[in-house]
Amino acid sequence: MSIVIAVDGTAASGKGTLAKLLARHFAFAHLDSGALYRLVALGVREAGGDARNESDAVAAARALDLTRAGDAAIRSDAIGRLASVVSAYPPVRAALLQFQRDFAAHPVGGSPGAVIDGRDIGTVICPDATAKLFIDAKPEVRANRRWKELQSLGISREEPHILAELIARDQADRSRPISPMKPAADALLLDTSDLDIDAAFAAALALVKPKIEAVLRALPRG
Ligand code: CDP
């Protein structure tokens, strides 16, 4: 079994950035599971389908092109919204489940561990994860962060509009019957509202380090 750090949380809470920094710190592989749902949404759009049509979403999930995970086109707020729609279909989640579990079990590059960020990593994908974090921040703070992120991608949106969308998406992600966004019972909670990225990383590291180092120490040397 590999070491797994599950980083779940609300939209634009900083979970992706924290997951990347944790992966770099421990030299673990990183998977942004949200990118998978965003790729499904992009696939539906490019096929001329409709995300509100379950069979269009399932077809896109089964034809997923993972080589496009770095594509800037998946980062728009429109694709984020559609990702939330397609992610509520059980067969879409089923199509993506094994890939995520395989990533956790066999992290790329022969690394001893994986950091995966998303909504249901600690609850459904990796319930036995070594360490689990649930990241949140005040909606206004998250909207401002997302506004800056979109600006840097050349996408200009009104902040109140982003705020309304984040709240609506969180509500949809929390209330769906399958894999709702929620902290696992054994997740450690981190609110990053008043923390810049360095302080948030220090806090996240302090929470997971004892668990990760205990397992790393127990690994056979070689
Ligand atoms: O970056 P942001 O937090 O806005 O979103 P994301 O992590 O890229 O996820 C986009 C959408 O995919 C979310 O709103 C969820 O509906 C869905 N998602 C999910 O259902 N399960 C995951 N493990 C990750 C994302």
py3Dmol code that shows the C-alpha trace and the ligand (Angstrom):
import py3Dmol

protein = """\
ATOM      1  CA  MET A   1       0.000   0.000   0.000  1.00  0.00           C
ATOM      2  CA  SER A   2       1.220   3.456  -0.824  1.00  0.00           C
ATOM      3  CA  ILE A   3       0.885   6.500   1.415  1.00  0.00           C
ATOM      4  CA  VAL A   4      -2.093   8.701   0.513  1.00  0.00           C
ATOM      5  CA  ILE A   5      -2.902  12.251   1.533  1.00  0.00           C
ATOM      6  CA  ALA A   6      -6.537  13.097   0.711  1.00  0.00           C
ATOM      7  CA  VAL A   7      -7.167  16.842   0.342  1.00  0.00           C
ATOM      8  CA  ASP A   8     -10.869  17.575   0.000  1.00  0.00           C
ATOM      9  CA  GLY A   9     -12.624  20.892   0.266  1.00  0.00           C
ATOM     10  CA  THR A  10     -14.870  23.585  -1.118  1.00  0.00           C
ATOM     11  CA  ALA A  11     -14.422  25.322  -4.489  1.00  0.00           C
ATOM     12  CA  ALA A  12     -11.412  27.660  -4.634  1.00  0.00           C
ATOM     13  CA  SER A  13     -10.515  26.929  -1.010  1.00  0.00           C
ATOM     14  CA  GLY A  14      -6.834  26.496  -1.931  1.00  0.00           C
ATOM     15  CA  LYS A  15      -6.938  22.693  -1.786  1.00  0.00           C
ATOM     16  CA  GLY A  16      -5.252  22.290  -5.181  1.00  0.00           C
ATOM     17  CA  THR A  17      -2.352  24.567  -4.325  1.00  0.00           C
ATOM     18  CA  LEU A  18      -1.929  22.917  -0.925  1.00  0.00           C
ATOM     19  CA  ALA A  19      -2.050  19.450  -2.488  1.00  0.00           C
ATOM     20  CA  LYS A  20       0.676  20.423  -4.963  1.00  0.00           C
ATOM     21  CA  LEU A  21       2.882  21.866  -2.220  1.00  0.00           C
ATOM     22  CA  LEU A  22       2.392  18.818   0.012  1.00  0.00           C
ATOM     23  CA  ALA A  23       3.262  16.535  -2.913  1.00  0.00           C
ATOM     24  CA  ARG A  24       6.417  18.520  -3.592  1.00  0.00           C
ATOM     25  CA  HIS A  25       7.391  18.493   0.098  1.00  0.00           C
ATOM     26  CA  PHE A  26       7.146  14.710   0.454  1.00  0.00           C
ATOM     27  CA  ALA A  27       8.175  13.953  -3.176  1.00  0.00           C
ATOM     28  CA  PHE A  28       4.776  12.272  -3.710  1.00  0.00           C
ATOM     29  CA  ALA A  29       2.773  12.159  -6.943  1.00  0.00           C
ATOM     30  CA  HIS A  30      -0.151  14.602  -7.235  1.00  0.00           C
ATOM     31  CA  LEU A  31      -3.578  14.105  -8.807  1.00  0.00           C
ATOM     32  CA  ASP A  32      -6.126  16.906  -9.222  1.00  0.00           C
ATOM     33  CA  SER A  33      -9.315  14.838  -9.392  1.00  0.00           C
ATOM     34  CA  GLY A  34     -11.385  17.927 -10.214  1.00  0.00           C
ATOM     35  CA  ALA A  35      -9.511  18.092 -13.530  1.00  0.00           C
ATOM     36  CA  LEU A  36     -11.062  14.726 -14.436  1.00  0.00           C
ATOM     37  CA  TYR A  37     -14.605  16.073 -14.026  1.00  0.00           C
ATOM     38  CA  ARG A  38     -13.615  19.268 -15.835  1.00  0.00           C
ATOM     39  CA  LEU A  39     -12.272  17.141 -18.721  1.00  0.00           C
ATOM     40  CA  VAL A  40     -15.581  15.282 -18.891  1.00  0.00           C
ATOM     41  CA  ALA A  41     -17.394  18.624 -19.100  1.00  0.00           C
ATOM     42  CA  LEU A  42     -15.039  19.802 -21.857  1.00  0.00           C
ATOM     43  CA  GLY A  43     -15.512  16.510 -23.702  1.00  0.00           C
ATOM     44  CA  VAL A  44     -19.299  16.954 -23.639  1.00  0.00           C
ATOM     45  CA  ARG A  45     -19.003  20.484 -24.960  1.00  0.00           C
ATOM     46  CA  GLU A  46     -16.536  19.562 -27.722  1.00  0.00           C
ATOM     47  CA  ALA A  47     -18.749  16.678 -28.845  1.00  0.00           C
ATOM     48  CA  GLY A  48     -21.617  19.152 -29.192  1.00  0.00           C
ATOM     49  CA  GLY A  49     -23.477  17.404 -26.347  1.00  0.00           C
ATOM     50  CA  ASP A  50     -25.400  18.704 -23.361  1.00  0.00           C
ATOM     51  CA  ALA A  51     -24.122  18.251 -19.792  1.00  0.00           C
ATOM     52  CA  ARG A  52     -27.724  18.001 -18.628  1.00  0.00           C
ATOM     53  CA  ASN A  53     -28.051  14.854 -20.646  1.00  0.00           C
ATOM     54  CA  GLU A  54     -26.606  11.975 -18.603  1.00  0.00           C
ATOM     55  CA  SER A  55     -25.771   9.805 -21.612  1.00  0.00           C
ATOM     56  CA  ASP A  56     -23.688  12.614 -23.190  1.00  0.00           C
ATOM     57  CA  ALA A  57     -21.735  12.944 -19.945  1.00  0.00           C
ATOM     58  CA  VAL A  58     -21.193   9.212 -19.589  1.00  0.00           C
ATOM     59  CA  ALA A  59     -19.936   8.958 -23.191  1.00  0.00           C
ATOM     60  CA  ALA A  60     -17.433  11.761 -22.489  1.00  0.00           C
ATOM     61  CA  ALA A  61     -16.302  10.113 -19.221  1.00  0.00           C
ATOM     62  CA  ARG A  62     -15.648   6.838 -21.026  1.00  0.00           C
ATOM     63  CA  ALA A  63     -13.665   8.607 -23.761  1.00  0.00           C
ATOM     64  CA  LEU A  64     -11.618  10.750 -21.362  1.00  0.00           C
ATOM     65  CA  ASP A  65      -8.402  12.161 -22.824  1.00  0.00           C
ATOM     66  CA  LEU A  66      -6.110  12.482 -19.809  1.00  0.00           C
ATOM     67  CA  THR A  67      -3.336  13.991 -21.904  1.00  0.00           C
ATOM     68  CA  ARG A  68      -5.404  17.210 -21.822  1.00  0.00           C
ATOM     69  CA  ALA A  69      -5.423  17.530 -18.020  1.00  0.00           C
ATOM     70  CA  GLY A  70      -3.127  20.560 -18.300  1.00  0.00           C
ATOM     71  CA  ASP A  71      -5.329  22.274 -20.893  1.00  0.00           C
ATOM     72  CA  ALA A  72      -6.204  25.866 -19.869  1.00  0.00           C
ATOM     73  CA  ALA A  73      -9.648  25.391 -21.440  1.00  0.00           C
ATOM     74  CA  ILE A  74     -10.774  23.302 -18.450  1.00  0.00           C
ATOM     75  CA  ARG A  75     -10.065  26.129 -15.987  1.00  0.00           C
ATOM     76  CA  SER A  76     -12.907  28.459 -16.984  1.00  0.00           C
ATOM     77  CA  ASP A  77     -15.771  29.020 -14.568  1.00  0.00           C
ATOM     78  CA  ALA A  78     -18.217  27.786 -17.217  1.00  0.00           C
ATOM     79  CA  ILE A  79     -16.440  24.429 -17.336  1.00  0.00           C
ATOM     80  CA  GLY A  80     -16.335  24.360 -13.502  1.00  0.00           C
ATOM     81  CA  ARG A  81     -20.093  24.750 -13.449  1.00  0.00           C
ATOM     82  CA  LEU A  82     -20.591  21.982 -16.023  1.00  0.00           C
ATOM     83  CA  ALA A  83     -18.108  19.764 -14.141  1.00  0.00           C
ATOM     84  CA  SER A  84     -20.373  19.995 -11.117  1.00  0.00           C
ATOM     85  CA  VAL A  85     -23.351  18.943 -13.252  1.00  0.00           C
ATOM     86  CA  VAL A  86     -21.647  15.915 -14.841  1.00  0.00           C
ATOM     87  CA  SER A  87     -20.093  14.850 -11.518  1.00  0.00           C
ATOM     88  CA  ALA A  88     -23.531  14.170 -10.044  1.00  0.00           C
ATOM     89  CA  TYR A  89     -24.207  11.262 -12.451  1.00  0.00           C
ATOM     90  CA  PRO A  90     -23.341   7.919 -10.810  1.00  0.00           C
ATOM     91  CA  PRO A  91     -22.016   6.284 -14.054  1.00  0.00           C
ATOM     92  CA  VAL A  92     -19.675   9.257 -14.612  1.00  0.00           C
ATOM     93  CA  ARG A  93     -18.229   8.831 -11.116  1.00  0.00           C
ATOM     94  CA  ALA A  94     -18.018   5.066 -11.670  1.00  0.00           C
ATOM     95  CA  ALA A  95     -16.054   5.595 -14.900  1.00  0.00           C
ATOM     96  CA  LEU A  96     -13.470   7.713 -13.056  1.00  0.00           C
ATOM     97  CA  LEU A  97     -13.231   5.691  -9.850  1.00  0.00           C
ATOM     98  CA  GLN A  98     -10.713   3.035 -10.837  1.00  0.00           C
ATOM     99  CA  PHE A  99      -8.291   5.495 -12.402  1.00  0.00           C
ATOM    100  CA  GLN A 100      -8.168   7.440  -9.120  1.00  0.00           C
ATOM    101  CA  ARG A 101      -7.759   4.310  -6.980  1.00  0.00           C
ATOM    102  CA  ASP A 102      -5.003   3.024  -9.279  1.00  0.00           C
ATOM    103  CA  PHE A 103      -3.240   6.376  -9.032  1.00  0.00           C
ATOM    104  CA  ALA A 104      -3.395   6.124  -5.230  1.00  0.00           C
ATOM    105  CA  ALA A 105      -2.149   2.533  -5.184  1.00  0.00           C
ATOM    106  CA  HIS A 106       0.622   3.016  -7.764  1.00  0.00           C
ATOM    107  CA  PRO A 107       1.711   6.667  -7.743  1.00  0.00           C
ATOM    108  CA  VAL A 108       3.474   7.698 -10.955  1.00  0.00           C
ATOM    109  CA  GLY A 109       7.265   7.731 -10.943  1.00  0.00           C
ATOM    110  CA  GLY A 110       7.529   4.994  -8.325  1.00  0.00           C
ATOM    111  CA  SER A 111       6.926   7.515  -5.558  1.00  0.00           C
ATOM    112  CA  PRO A 112       5.996   6.044  -2.146  1.00  0.00           C
ATOM    113  CA  GLY A 113       2.918   8.232  -1.925  1.00  0.00           C
ATOM    114  CA  ALA A 114       0.188  10.241  -3.619  1.00  0.00           C
ATOM    115  CA  VAL A 115      -1.638  13.440  -2.795  1.00  0.00           C
ATOM    116  CA  ILE A 116      -5.118  13.622  -4.349  1.00  0.00           C
ATOM    117  CA  ASP A 117      -7.383  16.633  -4.083  1.00  0.00           C
ATOM    118  CA  GLY A 118     -11.123  16.711  -4.698  1.00  0.00           C
ATOM    119  CA  ARG A 119     -14.454  16.365  -2.923  1.00  0.00           C
ATOM    120  CA  ASP A 120     -14.773  12.671  -2.050  1.00  0.00           C
ATOM    121  CA  ILE A 121     -11.190  11.450  -1.792  1.00  0.00           C
ATOM    122  CA  GLY A 122     -11.243  10.861   1.966  1.00  0.00           C
ATOM    123  CA  THR A 123     -14.824   9.573   1.997  1.00  0.00           C
ATOM    124  CA  VAL A 124     -15.176   7.386  -1.123  1.00  0.00           C
ATOM    125  CA  ILE A 125     -12.041   7.095  -3.280  1.00  0.00           C
ATOM    126  CA  CYS A 126      -9.483   6.464  -0.523  1.00  0.00           C
ATOM    127  CA  PRO A 127     -11.341   5.897   2.774  1.00  0.00           C
ATOM    128  CA  ASP A 128      -8.140   4.372   4.196  1.00  0.00           C
ATOM    129  CA  ALA A 129      -5.938   7.358   3.285  1.00  0.00           C
ATOM    130  CA  THR A 130      -2.982   7.892   5.603  1.00  0.00           C
ATOM    131  CA  ALA A 131      -3.970  11.503   6.269  1.00  0.00           C
ATOM    132  CA  LYS A 132      -7.081  13.478   5.341  1.00  0.00           C
ATOM    133  CA  LEU A 133      -7.555  17.212   5.167  1.00  0.00           C
ATOM    134  CA  PHE A 134     -10.724  19.172   4.504  1.00  0.00           C
ATOM    135  CA  ILE A 135      -9.997  22.733   3.365  1.00  0.00           C
ATOM    136  CA  ASP A 136     -12.481  25.585   3.538  1.00  0.00           C
ATOM    137  CA  ALA A 137     -12.501  29.382   3.614  1.00  0.00           C
ATOM    138  CA  LYS A 138     -15.115  32.119   3.771  1.00  0.00           C
ATOM    139  CA  PRO A 139     -16.996  32.395   0.457  1.00  0.00           C
ATOM    140  CA  GLU A 140     -15.889  36.023  -0.111  1.00  0.00           C
ATOM    141  CA  VAL A 141     -12.238  35.054   0.340  1.00  0.00           C
ATOM    142  CA  ARG A 142     -12.604  32.153  -2.072  1.00  0.00           C
ATOM    143  CA  ALA A 143     -14.356  34.313  -4.652  1.00  0.00           C
ATOM    144  CA  ASN A 144     -11.517  36.813  -4.507  1.00  0.00           C
ATOM    145  CA  ARG A 145      -8.933  34.066  -4.966  1.00  0.00           C
ATOM    146  CA  ARG A 146     -10.831  32.613  -7.928  1.00  0.00           C
ATOM    147  CA  TRP A 147     -11.171  36.111  -9.437  1.00  0.00           C
ATOM    148  CA  LYS A 148      -7.385  36.511  -9.293  1.00  0.00           C
ATOM    149  CA  GLU A 149      -6.826  33.037 -10.720  1.00  0.00           C
ATOM    150  CA  LEU A 150      -9.184  33.713 -13.652  1.00  0.00           C
ATOM    151  CA  GLN A 151      -7.560  37.127 -14.216  1.00  0.00           C
ATOM    152  CA  SER A 152      -4.176  35.443 -14.515  1.00  0.00           C
ATOM    153  CA  LEU A 153      -5.684  33.184 -17.192  1.00  0.00           C
ATOM    154  CA  GLY A 154      -6.960  36.242 -19.046  1.00  0.00           C
ATOM    155  CA  ILE A 155     -10.584  35.544 -18.052  1.00  0.00           C
ATOM    156  CA  SER A 156     -12.366  38.575 -16.682  1.00  0.00           C
ATOM    157  CA  ARG A 157     -15.452  38.087 -14.468  1.00  0.00           C
ATOM    158  CA  GLU A 158     -17.294  40.225 -11.925  1.00  0.00           C
ATOM    159  CA  GLU A 159     -16.417  39.107  -8.386  1.00  0.00           C
ATOM    160  CA  PRO A 160     -20.054  39.058  -7.145  1.00  0.00           C
ATOM    161  CA  HIS A 161     -20.886  36.777 -10.065  1.00  0.00           C
ATOM    162  CA  ILE A 162     -18.033  34.415  -9.120  1.00  0.00           C
ATOM    163  CA  LEU A 163     -19.188  34.464  -5.482  1.00  0.00           C
ATOM    164  CA  ALA A 164     -22.748  33.520  -6.421  1.00  0.00           C
ATOM    165  CA  GLU A 165     -21.477  30.687  -8.597  1.00  0.00           C
ATOM    166  CA  LEU A 166     -19.155  29.280  -5.952  1.00  0.00           C
ATOM    167  CA  ILE A 167     -21.975  29.250  -3.405  1.00  0.00           C
ATOM    168  CA  ALA A 168     -24.349  27.554  -5.868  1.00  0.00           C
ATOM    169  CA  ARG A 169     -21.731  24.968  -6.861  1.00  0.00           C
ATOM    170  CA  ASP A 170     -20.848  24.155  -3.232  1.00  0.00           C
ATOM    171  CA  GLN A 171     -24.526  23.736  -2.487  1.00  0.00           C
ATOM    172  CA  ALA A 172     -24.944  21.351  -5.457  1.00  0.00           C
ATOM    173  CA  ASP A 173     -21.779  19.404  -4.535  1.00  0.00           C
ATOM    174  CA  ARG A 174     -22.886  19.115  -0.886  1.00  0.00           C
ATOM    175  CA  SER A 175     -26.432  18.037  -1.532  1.00  0.00           C
ATOM    176  CA  ARG A 176     -26.063  15.489  -4.349  1.00  0.00           C
ATOM    177  CA  PRO A 177     -26.976  11.944  -3.335  1.00  0.00           C
ATOM    178  CA  ILE A 178     -23.758  10.350  -4.669  1.00  0.00           C
ATOM    179  CA  SER A 179     -20.370  11.179  -3.131  1.00  0.00           C
ATOM    180  CA  PRO A 180     -21.470  14.502  -1.655  1.00  0.00           C
ATOM    181  CA  MET A 181     -18.748  16.917  -0.664  1.00  0.00           C
ATOM    182  CA  LYS A 182     -18.220  16.489   3.086  1.00  0.00           C
ATOM    183  CA  PRO A 183     -15.336  16.040   5.478  1.00  0.00           C
ATOM    184  CA  ALA A 184     -14.567  12.402   6.269  1.00  0.00           C
ATOM    185  CA  ALA A 185     -15.181  11.592   9.940  1.00  0.00           C
ATOM    186  CA  ASP A 186     -11.403  11.404  10.461  1.00  0.00           C
ATOM    187  CA  ALA A 187     -10.482  14.456   8.330  1.00  0.00           C
ATOM    188  CA  LEU A 188      -8.500  17.304   9.855  1.00  0.00           C
ATOM    189  CA  LEU A 189     -10.213  20.622   9.127  1.00  0.00           C
ATOM    190  CA  LEU A 190      -8.317  23.680   7.939  1.00  0.00           C
ATOM    191  CA  ASP A 191      -9.886  27.097   7.371  1.00  0.00           C
ATOM    192  CA  THR A 192      -7.590  29.191   5.184  1.00  0.00           C
ATOM    193  CA  SER A 193      -9.659  32.431   5.275  1.00  0.00           C
ATOM    194  CA  ASP A 194      -7.015  34.355   7.197  1.00  0.00           C
ATOM    195  CA  LEU A 195      -3.968  32.537   5.884  1.00  0.00           C
ATOM    196  CA  ASP A 196      -1.781  33.393   2.915  1.00  0.00           C
ATOM    197  CA  ILE A 197      -0.444  30.467   0.949  1.00  0.00           C
ATOM    198  CA  ASP A 198       2.763  30.096   3.012  1.00  0.00           C
ATOM    199  CA  ALA A 199       0.823  30.105   6.286  1.00  0.00           C
ATOM    200  CA  ALA A 200      -1.802  27.726   4.887  1.00  0.00           C
ATOM    201  CA  PHE A 201       0.901  25.332   3.728  1.00  0.00           C
ATOM    202  CA  ALA A 202       2.645  25.478   7.120  1.00  0.00           C
ATOM    203  CA  ALA A 203      -0.668  24.709   8.838  1.00  0.00           C
ATOM    204  CA  ALA A 204      -1.501  21.838   6.442  1.00  0.00           C
ATOM    205  CA  LEU A 205       1.965  20.362   6.829  1.00  0.00           C
ATOM    206  CA  ALA A 206       1.772  20.543  10.628  1.00  0.00           C
ATOM    207  CA  LEU A 207      -1.510  18.606  10.494  1.00  0.00           C
ATOM    208  CA  VAL A 208      -0.398  15.760   8.204  1.00  0.00           C
ATOM    209  CA  LYS A 209       3.309  15.481   9.046  1.00  0.00           C
ATOM    210  CA  PRO A 210       3.035  13.297  12.165  1.00  0.00           C
ATOM    211  CA  LYS A 211       0.922  10.719  10.303  1.00  0.00           C
ATOM    212  CA  ILE A 212       3.061  10.712   7.157  1.00  0.00           C
ATOM    213  CA  GLU A 213       6.387  10.577   8.953  1.00  0.00           C
ATOM    214  CA  ALA A 214       5.242   7.687  11.137  1.00  0.00           C
ATOM    215  CA  VAL A 215       4.454   5.653   8.009  1.00  0.00           C
ATOM    216  CA  LEU A 216       7.618   6.734   6.172  1.00  0.00           C
ATOM    217  CA  ARG A 217       9.711   5.629   9.173  1.00  0.00           C
ATOM    218  CA  ALA A 218       8.067   2.207   9.094  1.00  0.00           C
ATOM    219  CA  LEU A 219       8.847   1.679   5.374  1.00  0.00           C
ATOM    220  CA  PRO A 220      11.659  -0.775   4.599  1.00  0.00           C
ATOM    221  CA  ARG A 221      14.826   1.115   3.641  1.00  0.00           C
ATOM    222  CA  GLY A 222      16.429   0.488   0.342  1.00  0.00           C
TER     223      GLY A 222
END
"""
ligand_1 = """\
25
CDP
O -11.085 24.212 -8.438
P -12.460 24.063 -7.879
O -12.439 23.793 -6.414
O -13.372 25.186 -8.253
O -13.129 22.804 -8.586
P -12.510 21.403 -8.977
O -11.812 20.787 -7.802
O -11.739 21.507 -10.245
O -13.853 20.549 -9.239
C -14.817 20.946 -10.212
C -16.096 20.192 -9.898
O -15.864 18.802 -10.080
C -16.606 20.326 -8.469
O -17.486 21.423 -8.283
C -17.302 18.997 -8.223
O -18.650 19.036 -8.635
C -16.565 18.033 -9.119
N -15.653 17.160 -8.375
C -16.203 16.046 -7.771
O -17.399 15.824 -7.815
N -15.391 15.153 -7.119
C -14.077 15.370 -7.036
N -13.308 14.473 -6.413
C -13.513 16.526 -7.614
C -14.333 17.426 -8.278
"""
view = py3Dmol.view(width=600, height=400)
view.addModel(protein, "pdb")
view.setStyle({"model": 0}, {"cartoon": {"style": "trace"}})
view.addModel(ligand_1, "xyz")
view.setStyle({"model": 1}, {"stick": {}})
view.zoomTo()
view.show()
